[in-house]
Amino acid sequence: MRVRISSIKINPGRREAEPKAVEELARSIAAVGLLNPITLDQHNTLVAGLHRLEAAKLLGWTEIECTAIGMNTVQAELAEIDENIVRTRLNRQELCEQLLRRKEIYEMLHPEAKAGAAQAAGMNRAIGNNVSAKLAPTTKSFVEDTSEKTGMSKRAVSRLLQIANNLTGDARRIVEAHNMTQDTALKLSLSKKSESKSSVNTMISSNP
């Protein structure tokens, strides 16, 4: 269905669209049309398709094709995070933050998919044991689901999650500012000395 662009609401705090990406998308849409409609919830709030929406505005459109879905707030946020990971050029710090929030929401929606339950089910399947019907709908761990939804490899998701879990926000920002490789950031995250901003600075200064 089509909806007036002026009626679409965007949640405050959502990542802004990248101007260059919007311009490129606008040129593509002008040439071949809007191939994928944007996604709105039942309140006309944007769930996915910010760059497409901004491209339509740039082209002077007053209406845009959309898909309306009934989603609660956390499901909508999960869809928004997936959109950010797939379509936005996030740096490692931002990607870590998005993955941490995605894990929090995913395990809120699927508590039985937390590491312990998912790992136990996976190990039982691996050795040929039956997994109960109760566990069957939640066979995917967070890493598996994120990999499928975003196209990231399971290894990449696991490594970034390790960095995100073991380094504070300040420490991750320092790591990003020093342009550390992912291997170095991972090693740092595994160190017991990596919990604070000051300790990361100390480690960096001692290992230039």
Buried (B, 14 or more C-beta within 10 A) or exposed (E): EEBEBEEBEEEEEBBEBBEEBBEEBBEBBEEEEBEEBBBBBEEEBBBBBBBBBBBBBBBEBEEBBBEBBEBEEEBBBBBBBBBBBEBBEBEBBBBBBBBBBBBBBBBEEBEBBBEEBBEEBBEBEEEEEEBEEEBEEBBBBBBBBBBEBBEBEEEBBBBBBBBBEBBBEEBBBBBBEEEBEEEBBBBBBEEEEBBEBEBBBEBBEEEE
